[in-house]
Amino acid sequence: MVTVALDAMGGDYSPEEIIKGAFDALKKDKDINVILVGKKEVLEGKITEEYKDRCSAVYATEVITNEEAPVAAIRAKKDSSIVVGMNLVKEGKADGFVSAGSTGAVLVGGQLIVGRIKGILRPALAPLIPTEKGVSLLIDCGANVDARAEHLVQFARIGSLYMEKVIGIKNPRVGIVNIGAEEEKGNALVKETMPLLKECDDINFIGSVESREIPKGGADIIVCEAFVGNVILKLYEGLGSTLLGKIKDALMKNVFTKIGAMMIKSSLKETLKSFDASEYGGAPLLGLNGLVVKAHGNSKANEICNSILQCKSFKEEALSDIIREKMTKN
């Protein structure tokens, strides 16, 4: 059994969609337990008879909001849902923690409470993004805005372990985000990082990756610092949802397009589903002693469900242990 602590108070649609996502995950996988973490008045009576054997509640009296300074909030609000949930991981009472709440608080709490693996310079947020060839890992997308070259090298290494052990891609291709394929291009950080990545004999570094190549699956691991990564991620999500909306509008334009839509409904649904970010769960904070997953702030039940299921895969593959062993050897 894998036990996941879930922040019931975090996100735009909490607690209803968060709790629904928990129940959906319990329904899909009988080997998962969920601990809902949140205020007693919110959670009391919400766990249905069907799931009471695999779902419980741990009460927290406080909530950290997006408007609060993350470091101050983590230190001041010891009984917040984020702090309580992360302590469950630290104490071994949960195998992972999922939150759609304050990104800053999750990042700070992950490092201060769960703690970094020895040898890890900076943990990194690493979501899977859909591509023409399947999925790629975008690392980092929000944890380290002012990263250094040695940080990016570690991102490449732990990202490679993730893609190989959890996703099952052998010898995954690593690319660094750049404004051109030529080696002389790029800012100071890219130019400094490039030769270091070339020297790594434990990764499959293929060189620069331009942004237009990312949706085509130009690399399995997309390495960048968090400012660039977050811009890529948000543009990706915004453009994806816009295109999906336009396609749906076009198919509903008149009776002829509606007939056509009916004829391709099943295959179109499957294709559109593959480009739905919620299908891939949240972004794990890689490099911690325990599992912490940050879901989107606007997550609904589907993404929460997939984030919980994601935790099971991480636990089964012992990703943190693999990263710890790798970092200890180097």
Secondary structure, DSSP 8 states (H G I E B T S, - for coil): -EEEEEETT-STTTTHHHHHHHHHHHHH-TTEEEEEEE-HHHHTT-S-GGGTTTEEEEE-SB---TTS-HHHHHHH-TTBHHHHHHHHHHTTS-SEEEE-S-HHHHHHHIIIII-B-TT-SS-EE--EEEETTEEEEEE-SSS-TT--HHHHHHHHHHHHHHIIIII--SS-EEEEE-SSSSTT-S-HHHHHHHHHHHH-TTSEEEEEE-GGGTTTT--SEEE--HHHHHHHHHHHHHHHHHHHHHHHHHHTSSHHHHHHHHHTHHHHHHHHHHT-GGGG--EEEETBSSEEEE--TT--HHHHHHHHHHHHHHHHTTHHHHHHHHHHH-
